[in-house]
C-alpha cells in the first residue's frame, strides 16, 4: 500500500504525471483541484466563508479519501498544490 503525493508550482505538470502514473499502476488519483471545483460548482464555497475555509475543507476531503483507501489496503495518488 502506497501514498504517492504530487506537489509543486502551478503549471508544472503534476496532474498530467499523476494521471499517467495512475494509468500505469492502476490506482486512483484524488485531485485537490477537482474537489475544489466541485465545491465551487455546488455553491458550497459560499457557506465556507473565505478561501482559507475552502482550502481546509478540500484537504479534509482529500485526507478522508486517502484514509478510506488505506482502510481497504489500497494505494492512491494525491494531486495537490
N, C-alpha and C positions, 0 to 999 in steps of 0.2 A: 504494500500500500504506500503510495507516494502523494505528496502535495508538491506540485510544480507551480511556482509563482513567477509571473511576468510583471515587472515594474520598470518604469523609466519615463523619459520625457515623451510628450505627445508627438505623434507622427513618426516614431522610430521603428514601427513595425511589430509592436508587441502583439496586437490582435492577429495579424497575419501569421506570425510564428506560432502563436497559441493554437490557432485553428489548424495549421498544417501539422503540428505535433499531435493534436487531438486525433486527426485522421490516421496518422501513422501508428499510434499506440492504442487507439480505440478507448479513450477516456473522455468524459465530458469537460467542457470549458465553461466556467462561470465567469461572466464578464461584468465588471463594475459599470461600464458604460451602458450595457443593455439593461441592467437593473435600474439604473438612474433614469434612463429613457422611459421605462415602463412606469416608474413612479410619476414622472412628469406628465406622461400621456394620460394617466388616470387622475390627474389633478391632485394627487396625494401630497405633492410638494407644497401646495398652498396651506395645508394643515400643519406641515412640519416647520413653518416659521424660520426661514433663513437657510443659507447654503450649508452652514455647519451641521444643522439638524439633518439635512438631506444626506450629506456625506456619512454621518453617523448611522442613519437608517440603512443606507446602501451597504456599508461594511458589516452591519449586524446581519443583514440578509446573506451576504457572502459567507460569513462565518457559520451561519446556521446550515447553509448548503454544504459546506466543507465538513462540518460536524456530522451531518447525515450520511455523507459518502463514507466517512471513516467508520461510522457506526455499522455500516453494512460491509466493511472491509474492502472498500473500493477506492481507487486513486482518483484524483481530479487535477485539473489545471485551473488556476485563477489568473485572470487578466485584469490587472488593476493599475492605477497610476502610482 
